[in-house]
Amino acid sequence: MSELVHTLINDNSMYLMTNLDALLEFMARIRCCAYVASLNAAREVAVDGKSVIETMNELLRDADARRGLRFLLLAAKYLGKQLAESEIK
């Protein structure tokens, strides 16, 4: 139980909870149907029998997949920057 509590309540989760409004506002700008479509596509891919490497090679050739990956990486960069700034204070 102690390990579970420690995992759930750490600096990163506290940061996310304190900045939840900004995160939700950002995520709300993306159309809900895009979330549903991407989750459905991911579910279909998960059972196609291809290896992770095959899937990555395929997706890196796809412009939409690259655009989505770039979005996620930039979001991670922004969150990392915010975490670094919060550690300084």
Secondary structure as the mmCIF struct_conf table of DSSP 4:
data_model
#
loop_
_struct_conf.conf_type_id
_struct_conf.id
_struct_conf.beg_label_comp_id
_struct_conf.beg_label_asym_id
_struct_conf.beg_label_seq_id
_struct_conf.end_label_comp_id
_struct_conf.end_label_asym_id
_struct_conf.end_label_seq_id
HELX_RH_AL_P HELX_RH_AL_P1 SER A 2 LEU A 8
BEND BEND1 ILE A 9 ASN A 10
HELX_RH_AL_P HELX_RH_AL_P2 ASP A 11 THR A 18
TURN_TY1_P TURN_TY1_P1 ASN A 19 ASN A 19
HELX_RH_AL_P HELX_RH_AL_P3 LEU A 20 ALA A 28
TURN_TY1_P TURN_TY1_P2 ARG A 29 ARG A 29
BEND BEND2 ILE A 30 ILE A 30
HELX_RH_AL_P HELX_RH_AL_P4 CYS A 32 ALA A 46
TURN_TY1_P TURN_TY1_P3 VAL A 47 VAL A 47
BEND BEND3 ASP A 48 ASP A 48
HELX_RH_AL_P HELX_RH_AL_P5 VAL A 52 LEU A 60
TURN_TY1_P TURN_TY1_P4 ARG A 61 ARG A 61
HELX_RH_AL_P HELX_RH_AL_P6 ALA A 63 ILE A 88
#
